Amino acid sequence: MKRNKLSAPLQRRMIAVIGLFLLPLLTSCAGLNNTPALPVVISPQIDTELTEETPVPAMPLPFTYRASLFWNADLLLALGQCNRDKASIREQDDRRKELYEQRPERGGAGATP
Protein backbone atom coordinates (compact mmCIF):
# COMPACT_ATOMS: atom_id res chain seq x y z
CA MET A 1 0.00 0.00 0.00
CA LYS A 2 1.39 3.32 -1.03
CA ARG A 3 1.09 6.34 1.27
CA ASN A 4 0.45 9.74 -0.15
CA LYS A 5 3.09 12.12 1.08
CA LEU A 6 2.46 15.83 1.15
CA SER A 7 4.95 18.08 -0.47
CA ALA A 8 7.15 20.23 1.74
CA PRO A 9 5.56 23.55 0.70
CA LEU A 10 2.08 22.18 1.41
CA GLN A 11 3.18 20.95 4.83
CA ARG A 12 4.57 24.40 5.66
CA ARG A 13 1.31 26.04 4.59
CA MET A 14 -0.72 23.68 6.76
CA ILE A 15 1.49 24.38 9.76
CA ALA A 16 1.18 28.11 9.11
CA VAL A 17 -2.63 27.88 8.89
CA ILE A 18 -2.79 25.88 12.11
CA GLY A 19 -0.50 28.40 13.80
CA LEU A 20 -2.57 31.33 12.57
CA PHE A 21 -5.88 29.95 13.81
CA LEU A 22 -4.94 27.85 16.83
CA LEU A 23 -2.56 30.17 18.66
CA PRO A 24 -5.02 33.09 18.89
CA LEU A 25 -7.62 30.72 20.32
CA LEU A 26 -5.20 29.54 22.98
CA THR A 27 -4.05 33.04 23.98
CA SER A 28 -7.17 35.15 23.43
CA CYS A 29 -8.34 35.11 27.06
CA ALA A 30 -4.91 35.26 28.68
CA GLY A 31 -5.02 39.00 29.35
CA LEU A 32 -8.56 39.14 30.70
CA ASN A 33 -9.00 39.33 34.44
CA ASN A 34 -12.65 40.13 34.98
CA THR A 35 -13.36 37.28 37.38
CA PRO A 36 -14.58 38.87 40.62
CA ALA A 37 -12.72 37.88 43.74
CA LEU A 38 -15.10 36.16 46.10
CA PRO A 39 -14.56 36.73 49.81
CA VAL A 40 -13.55 33.61 51.65
CA VAL A 41 -15.67 32.99 54.71
CA ILE A 42 -13.87 31.02 57.37
CA SER A 43 -16.17 30.43 60.27
CA PRO A 44 -14.59 29.22 63.48
CA GLN A 45 -15.77 25.89 64.78
CA ILE A 46 -18.05 25.83 67.81
CA ASP A 47 -16.64 23.72 70.61
CA THR A 48 -18.05 20.20 70.47
CA GLU A 49 -18.58 20.24 74.23
CA LEU A 50 -21.15 22.99 73.77
CA THR A 51 -23.17 21.12 71.17
CA GLU A 52 -23.24 17.75 72.92
CA GLU A 53 -26.53 16.54 74.34
CA THR A 54 -27.14 17.45 77.95
CA PRO A 55 -27.86 14.32 79.95
CA VAL A 56 -31.40 14.26 81.32
CA PRO A 57 -31.65 12.87 84.84
CA ALA A 58 -33.71 9.71 85.03
CA MET A 59 -36.98 9.81 86.90
CA PRO A 60 -36.55 8.07 90.25
CA LEU A 61 -38.61 5.02 91.10
CA PRO A 62 -40.57 4.95 93.33
CA PHE A 63 -41.61 8.51 92.59
CA THR A 64 -42.19 9.93 96.04
CA TYR A 65 -42.51 13.55 97.08
CA ARG A 66 -38.95 13.57 98.40
CA ALA A 67 -37.60 11.92 95.22
CA SER A 68 -39.46 14.47 93.07
CA LEU A 69 -37.73 17.33 94.92
CA PHE A 70 -34.29 15.86 94.22
CA TRP A 71 -35.27 15.12 90.63
CA ASN A 72 -36.43 18.74 90.16
CA ALA A 73 -33.08 19.93 91.51
CA ASP A 74 -31.25 17.67 89.03
CA LEU A 75 -33.44 18.93 86.19
CA LEU A 76 -32.68 22.54 87.15
CA LEU A 77 -28.95 21.74 87.12
CA ALA A 78 -29.29 20.25 83.62
CA LEU A 79 -31.23 23.33 82.48
CA GLY A 80 -28.52 25.57 83.93
CA GLN A 81 -25.87 23.65 81.97
CA CYS A 82 -27.89 24.13 78.77
CA ASN A 83 -28.14 27.86 79.44
CA ARG A 84 -24.37 28.11 80.06
CA ASP A 85 -23.71 26.26 76.80
CA LYS A 86 -26.03 28.60 74.89
CA ALA A 87 -24.35 31.64 76.45
CA SER A 88 -20.93 30.32 75.40
CA ILE A 89 -22.18 29.73 71.85
CA ARG A 90 -23.54 33.31 71.75
CA GLU A 91 -20.16 34.64 72.97
CA GLN A 92 -18.34 32.74 70.24
CA ASP A 93 -20.81 34.03 67.67
CA ASP A 94 -20.30 37.62 68.87
CA ARG A 95 -16.51 37.19 68.59
CA ARG A 96 -16.95 35.84 65.07
CA LYS A 97 -19.11 38.83 64.11
CA GLU A 98 -16.51 41.24 65.51
CA LEU A 99 -13.80 39.57 63.43
CA TYR A 100 -15.83 39.88 60.24
CA GLU A 101 -16.66 43.52 60.90
CA GLN A 102 -12.92 44.31 61.12
CA ARG A 103 -12.11 42.64 57.80
CA PRO A 104 -11.87 44.72 54.64
CA GLU A 105 -14.61 44.17 52.10
CA ARG A 106 -13.16 42.68 48.91
CA GLY A 107 -9.53 42.46 47.90
CA GLY A 108 -7.98 44.28 50.84
CA ALA A 109 -7.08 47.93 51.38
CA GLY A 110 -6.09 48.82 47.81
CA ALA A 111 -9.06 47.24 46.07
CA THR A 112 -11.33 49.35 43.93
CA PRO A 113 -15.02 48.50 43.74
DAVEN-V664868 format. One record per pair of residues at least 6 apart in sequence whose C-alpha atoms are under 7 Angstrom apart, sorted by the first residue. I is the first residue (numbers start at 1). J is the second residue. D is the distance in whole Angstrom. If there is no record, write none. Layout:
i=(I;I)
j=(J;J)
d=(D;D)
This chain:
i=(37;39;46;50;54;54;56;57;57;59;60)
j=(107;106;89;85;78;82;78;74;75;71;67)
d=(7;6;7;5;7;7;7;6;6;7;6)
